[in-house]
């Protein structure tokens, strides 16, 4: 696909997303700032030009409370300077947008090195990086300030008097939330949230925002008409999703799932955490997609890898919306919350990001194509009858294991075709059996199961109806073991 964005030359999808990110990543995207608004406006302009749904900007007034979350005031950092004892400039905002802790109070103060040190954030494990200090974004009513310096700079600070000047403006302008809505045939909704805050960083948080939008963009290109309605939310982390969801509780009964993504590009196995129920159809679809991708991955219970953050707004009291997460193992990201989490690093590891987007897209495509199977026959079918031609050859003929025409499951194991057929027919005896459950429990690709079921449908042996289930059955379907 080729398109034009803001006067630039024709570019592929990857390039237009990277161009958008290049405009946003260095901005001071705290929970509520002018730069956060600009980022949301960039996203809206982009979607208006390149995607086919509706893009919206929502605003929340500072001081308003939603479930005791207080919407933060607008905080704009104008300048910062740290001068040493000899009058030389140690650090300014030009060094890094992370040089001043988010929501720091404006100050103009002279203090000793010993008095300064408790206000400095650094880490000896990344001695030349600036660190993100976010605590006051969640306690913006507290009086405090902080700065960040590379640890090697901290170690070189000499005794004496230091002058710190932070110029920050506080106002009651509203907190923004960006939303992209792609309507489907039904009101059944899937929300893909990402947090737009984390100033001057990419892998931790922008990558999740972009993965969400790119996934829905891919679905738009795959399907002429979508079954589900999709909502992409770019929000301030935790507080934004909590506030926006509380303000849209009327949607809760229609939201089938939320799919949460973040930290997609660094070198680490993909980490999928299940929803709290653990058996939603999206959980199953993600596991199938991971197996099909052959990616190195780990699958764990909810919150085992707390690398996303906004799932708590959905999979919670009163909502119970299944909310699996997908990221790369956050503990393997050595530049977590540092100035080294930059655009160049993301670009050089874009294939890792793309792999996560592909898995998300694949899983949601399964949700789109999923169907409940209703048997239109009873009794034992002769599947080898030429009128049906649905028989799969046995791997064992007269106790001689055949070497050709064997089925191979997602783990690379050989499966007897006759056993698979029996498993498929057994699935048809289960109430509300659907393609995702069959694929998951038989350990075959979704498309293989889908294509086999369509052959049954063509022979009028089954009906395939849109699937309204959110969770799989409690009991696993009975299936045959792989061949030894």
HUTA-V587667 format. One record per residue. RES is the residue in one letter. PSI is psi in whole degrees, 0 to 359 (none if undefined). Layout:
[[RES:PSI] [RES:PSI]]
This chain:
[[X:136] [X:145] [X:169] [X:139] [X:117] [X:44] [X:1] [X:170] [X:169] [X:134] [X:153] [X:167] [X:315] [X:315] [X:322] [X:327] [X:320] [X:324] [X:318] [X:315] [X:323] [X:333] [X:339] [X:330] [X:326] [X:356] [X:155] [X:75] [X:76] [X:186] [X:325] [X:106] [X:167] [X:321] [X:326] [X:320] [X:315] [X:318] [X:317] [X:322] [X:321] [X:314] [X:318] [X:313] [X:319] [X:311] [X:322] [X:329] [X:326] [X:342] [X:168] [X:359] [X:201] [X:133] [X:139] [X:150] [X:127] [X:150] [X:141] [X:133] [X:130] [X:139] [X:338] [X:145] [X:138] [X:110] [X:37] [X:0] [X:124] [X:123] [X:126] [X:153] [X:166] [X:128] [X:117] [X:120] [X:118] [X:319] [X:163] [X:143] [X:134] [X:120] [X:142] [X:178] [X:329] [X:9] [X:355] [X:149] [X:121] [X:320] [X:147] [X:175] [X:338] [X:338] [X:320] [X:143] [X:343] [X:2] [X:339] [X:132] [X:138] [X:136] [X:22] [X:145] [X:147] [X:134] [X:158] [X:95] [X:148] [X:132] [X:163] [X:166] [X:318] [X:325] [X:332] [X:320] [X:319] [X:343] [X:358] [X:134] [X:125] [X:172] [X:125] [X:342] [X:336] [X:77] [X:344] [X:18] [X:151] [X:142] [X:147] [X:123] [X:109] [X:353] [X:319] [X:345] [X:331] [X:356] [X:52] [X:351] [X:348] [X:150] [X:117] [X:165] [X:157] [X:156] [X:163] [X:140] [X:149] [X:143] [X:326] [X:330] [X:320] [X:316] [X:336] [X:358] [X:130] [X:155] [X:151] [X:192] [X:137] [X:144] [X:125] [X:128] [X:117] [X:119] [X:109] [X:141] [X:137] [X:133] [X:171] [X:27] [X:151] [X:158] [X:131] [X:152] [X:131] [X:139] [X:134] [X:127] [X:124] [X:107] [X:143] [X:187] [X:330] [X:172] [X:355] [X:126] [X:144] [X:125] [X:134] [X:96] [X:153] [X:149] [X:127] [X:348] [X:192] [X:79] [X:141] [X:20] [X:159] [X:300] [X:318] [X:90] [X:324] [X:325] [X:322] [X:320] [X:313] [X:322] [X:319] [X:311] [X:318] [X:324] [X:312] [X:323] [X:316] [X:318] [X:322] [X:323] [X:335] [X:327] [X:131] [X:320] [X:132] [X:143] [X:317] [X:157] [X:135] [X:138] [X:118] [X:123] [X:123] [X:112] [X:157] [X:134] [X:135] [X:297] [X:321] [X:315] [X:323] [X:314] [X:313] [X:321] [X:317] [X:323] [X:347] [X:37] [X:337] [X:342] [X:345] [X:319] [X:338] [X:346] [X:110] [X:321] [X:159] [X:143] [X:115] [X:130] [X:151] [X:166] [X:70] [X:347] [X:344] [X:167] [X:102] [X:156] [X:149] [X:135] [X:115] [X:125] [X:133] [X:165] [X:171] [X:325] [X:331] [X:350] [X:30] [X:158] [X:333] [X:324] [X:311] [X:317] [X:320] [X:320] [X:318] [X:314] [X:322] [X:316] [X:317] [X:328] [X:340] [X:17] [X:148] [X:126] [X:163] [X:144] [X:129] [X:174] [X:171] [X:135] [X:7] [X:326] [X:92] [X:65] [X:5] [X:279] [X:322] [X:358] [X:334] [X:342] [X:345] [X:311] [X:69] [X:183] [X:130] [X:340] [X:304] [X:36] [X:117] [X:129] [X:74] [X:160] [X:155] [X:132] [X:190] [X:153] [X:115] [X:327] [X:344] [X:356] [X:98] [X:343] [X:22] [X:128] [X:38] [X:167] [X:348] [X:351] [X:77] [X:177] [X:320] [X:319] [X:317] [X:313] [X:319] [X:345] [X:30] [X:328] [X:327] [X:317] [X:315] [X:324] [X:322] [X:317] [X:317] [X:320] [X:316] [X:316] [X:316] [X:316] [X:317] [X:331] [X:324] [X:318] [X:319] [X:317] [X:355] [X:141] [X:145] [X:135] [X:126] [X:116] [X:137] [X:23] [X:169] [X:156] [X:183] [X:120] [X:145] [X:90] [X:343] [X:352] [X:132] [X:335] [X:336] [X:308] [X:49] [X:9] [X:142] [X:129] [X:145] [X:147] [X:345] [X:109] [X:116] [X:42] [X:20] [X:118] [X:123] [X:152] [X:351] [X:160] [X:29] [X:148] [X:144] [X:125] [X:184] [X:345] [X:8] [X:14] [X:149] [X:137] [X:135] [X:126] [X:323] [X:321] [X:322] [X:315] [X:318] [X:321] [X:317] [X:315] [X:325] [X:321] [X:327] [X:345] [X:346] [X:143] [X:135] [X:31] [X:138] [X:168] [X:320] [X:315] [X:318] [X:315] [X:317] [X:313] [X:334] [X:347] [X:37] [X:163] [X:151] [X:316] [X:325] [X:314] [X:317] [X:314] [X:321] [X:319] [X:322] [X:326] [X:321] [X:320] [X:320] [X:330] [X:7] [X:29] [X:338] [X:160] [X:143] [X:112] [X:151] [X:140] [X:123] [X:359] [X:148] [X:330] [X:149] [X:165] [X:156] [X:323] [X:134] [X:144] [X:148] [X:119] [X:159] [X:151] [X:154] [X:162] [X:146] [X:none]]
